Amino acid sequence: MAIREILIAPDPRLKATCKPVERVDGEIRRLMDDMLETMYVAPGIGLAAPQVGVPVRVIVVDVAREDEPPQPLRMANPELLWVSDEDAIYNEGCLSLPEHYADVARPARCRVRYLDHENEIREIEADGLLATCIQHEMDHLDGILFVDHISALKRNIILRKLLKARKAEAPVGVARAG
């Protein structure tokens, strides 16, 4: 396993639509394991492949509390089968938008079909934080960030701050790509 670099908004690669994986093979399993290790070190509760620069439909989540054993979910090609009519509001953050948070309303419950790390088709019904986290990570697969769910004013303030921070980190006279 390896820790991968997490892309920071407004990196244009975070706005791309990802391609489905044909099957979960050794390469995709390694990606999933690397993503979990990267997420745990960050620390975070979810990570999508485009956040580490890989434009495929793969996410990992683990919403276990610190006093609980890890409960990692590895999902390839996740698809929403059903969402509840009622919403839940969570104060969301994102590893690609560090230190920025906003209240986001999403369906309180959802049912998702996906390929697991053994290439088996699975379904899960989730609620609470797990449902929010899965939907947040799935959004990344279509180039949607949590700030796309808030007002344009708040979104632009956050993105400007991130761009300013990135420019401040760049060495003088050196342009930073991405």
C-alpha positions as CSV (number, residue, x, y, z in Angstrom):
1,M,0.0,0.0,0.0
2,A,1.1,3.6,-0.6
3,I,-0.1,7.0,0.4
4,R,-1.1,9.0,-2.6
5,E,-1.2,12.8,-3.0
6,I,-4.7,14.3,-2.6
7,L,-5.6,16.9,-5.2
8,I,-6.8,20.2,-3.8
9,A,-9.5,22.3,-5.4
10,P,-9.7,24.1,-7.8
11,D,-7.7,21.5,-9.6
12,P,-9.5,20.9,-12.9
13,R,-9.1,17.1,-12.5
14,L,-11.6,17.2,-9.7
15,K,-14.3,18.4,-12.1
16,A,-14.0,15.5,-14.6
17,T,-16.5,12.7,-15.0
18,C,-14.9,9.3,-14.2
19,K,-15.0,6.2,-16.3
20,P,-16.4,2.9,-15.0
21,V,-14.0,0.1,-14.2
22,E,-14.4,-3.0,-16.3
23,R,-13.7,-5.3,-13.3
24,V,-12.1,-5.1,-9.9
25,D,-8.7,-6.7,-10.6
26,G,-5.3,-6.5,-8.8
27,E,-4.7,-3.0,-10.0
28,I,-8.1,-1.7,-8.8
29,R,-7.6,-3.5,-5.5
30,R,-4.2,-1.8,-5.0
31,L,-5.9,1.5,-5.8
32,M,-8.6,0.8,-3.2
33,D,-6.0,-0.2,-0.6
34,D,-3.9,2.9,-1.4
35,M,-7.0,5.1,-1.1
36,L,-7.9,3.7,2.3
37,E,-4.4,4.2,3.6
38,T,-4.3,7.7,2.2
39,M,-7.8,8.5,3.7
40,Y,-6.8,7.1,7.2
41,V,-3.6,9.1,7.3
42,A,-5.3,12.4,6.1
43,P,-7.5,11.7,8.2
44,G,-10.8,11.4,6.6
45,I,-13.9,9.2,6.3
46,G,-14.2,8.9,2.5
47,L,-12.1,9.3,-0.6
48,A,-12.8,9.0,-4.3
49,A,-10.3,8.0,-7.0
50,P,-10.4,11.3,-8.8
51,Q,-9.1,13.0,-5.6
52,V,-5.9,11.0,-6.0
53,G,-5.7,11.8,-9.7
54,V,-7.2,8.5,-11.0
55,P,-10.4,9.2,-13.2
56,V,-12.2,5.9,-12.5
57,R,-15.4,5.2,-10.6
58,V,-14.0,4.0,-7.3
59,I,-14.7,5.2,-3.8
60,V,-13.7,4.1,-0.3
61,V,-15.5,5.0,3.0
62,D,-15.1,4.2,6.7
63,V,-17.3,6.1,9.1
64,A,-16.3,4.0,12.2
65,R,-15.6,6.1,15.2
66,E,-12.1,6.1,16.8
67,D,-13.2,3.7,19.5
68,E,-14.6,1.2,17.0
69,P,-12.7,-1.2,14.7
70,P,-12.3,0.0,11.1
71,Q,-15.3,-0.8,8.8
72,P,-13.9,0.0,5.4
73,L,-16.1,-0.1,2.3
74,R,-14.5,-0.4,-1.1
75,M,-16.8,0.4,-4.0
76,A,-16.3,0.3,-7.7
77,N,-19.0,1.6,-10.1
78,P,-21.4,2.6,-7.3
79,E,-24.9,3.5,-8.4
80,L,-27.8,4.9,-6.4
81,L,-30.8,2.6,-6.7
82,W,-33.0,4.5,-4.3
83,V,-32.9,7.6,-2.1
84,S,-35.3,8.6,0.6
85,D,-37.6,11.6,0.3
86,E,-36.5,13.1,3.5
87,D,-33.2,14.9,3.7
88,A,-30.5,15.1,6.4
89,I,-28.2,18.0,6.8
90,Y,-24.5,17.4,7.7
91,N,-21.7,19.9,8.1
92,E,-19.5,18.5,5.3
93,G,-15.8,18.8,4.7
94,C,-13.6,17.3,2.0
95,L,-9.9,16.3,1.8
96,S,-9.8,18.2,-1.5
97,L,-11.0,21.4,0.2
98,P,-9.0,21.3,3.5
99,E,-10.3,23.2,6.5
100,H,-13.5,24.3,4.7
101,Y,-17.0,23.1,5.8
102,A,-20.6,23.8,5.0
103,D,-24.0,22.4,5.8
104,V,-25.2,20.3,2.9
105,A,-28.7,18.7,2.6
106,R,-28.8,15.2,1.0
107,P,-31.2,12.3,1.1
108,A,-31.2,10.8,4.6
109,R,-31.1,7.2,3.3
110,C,-30.0,5.5,0.2
111,R,-29.5,2.1,-1.4
112,V,-26.4,1.6,-3.5
113,R,-25.2,-1.2,-5.8
114,Y,-21.5,-1.6,-6.4
115,L,-18.6,-4.0,-7.1
116,D,-16.7,-4.9,-4.0
117,H,-12.9,-5.5,-3.8
118,E,-13.5,-9.1,-4.9
119,N,-15.4,-8.0,-8.0
120,E,-18.7,-9.2,-6.5
121,I,-21.9,-7.2,-7.0
122,R,-23.2,-6.0,-3.6
123,E,-26.0,-3.8,-2.4
124,I,-26.0,-1.7,0.8
125,E,-28.7,0.4,2.4
126,A,-27.2,3.3,4.3
127,D,-28.5,6.0,6.5
128,G,-27.1,8.8,8.6
129,L,-23.4,9.7,8.2
130,L,-22.7,6.6,6.0
131,A,-25.4,7.6,3.5
132,T,-24.1,11.2,3.4
133,C,-20.5,10.0,3.0
134,I,-21.3,7.6,0.2
135,Q,-23.3,10.3,-1.7
136,H,-20.5,12.8,-1.2
137,E,-17.9,10.5,-2.6
138,M,-20.2,9.4,-5.5
139,D,-20.6,13.1,-6.4
140,H,-16.8,13.2,-6.9
141,L,-17.1,10.6,-9.7
142,D,-19.2,13.1,-11.7
143,G,-17.0,16.1,-10.9
144,I,-19.3,17.5,-8.2
145,L,-17.8,18.9,-5.0
146,F,-19.8,19.5,-1.8
147,V,-19.4,23.2,-2.4
148,D,-21.5,22.8,-5.6
149,H,-24.4,22.1,-3.2
150,I,-24.1,25.5,-1.5
151,S,-24.7,29.1,-2.6
152,A,-22.5,30.5,-5.3
153,L,-21.3,33.2,-2.9
154,K,-20.1,30.7,-0.2
155,R,-18.6,28.4,-2.9
156,N,-16.6,31.3,-4.5
157,I,-15.3,32.5,-1.2
158,I,-14.0,28.9,-0.4
159,L,-12.5,28.4,-3.8
160,R,-10.8,31.8,-3.8
161,K,-9.2,31.0,-0.4
162,L,-7.9,27.7,-1.7
163,L,-6.5,29.3,-4.8
164,K,-4.8,32.0,-2.7
165,A,-3.3,29.4,-0.4
166,R,-2.0,27.4,-3.4
167,K,-0.4,30.5,-4.9
168,A,1.2,31.4,-1.5
169,E,2.8,27.9,-1.4
170,A,4.3,28.2,-4.9
171,P,8.0,29.2,-5.0
172,V,8.6,32.7,-6.3
173,G,9.0,32.6,-10.1
174,V,7.6,29.1,-10.5
175,A,4.2,28.4,-11.9
176,R,2.3,25.5,-10.3
177,A,0.3,23.2,-12.6
178,G,-3.1,21.8,-11.7
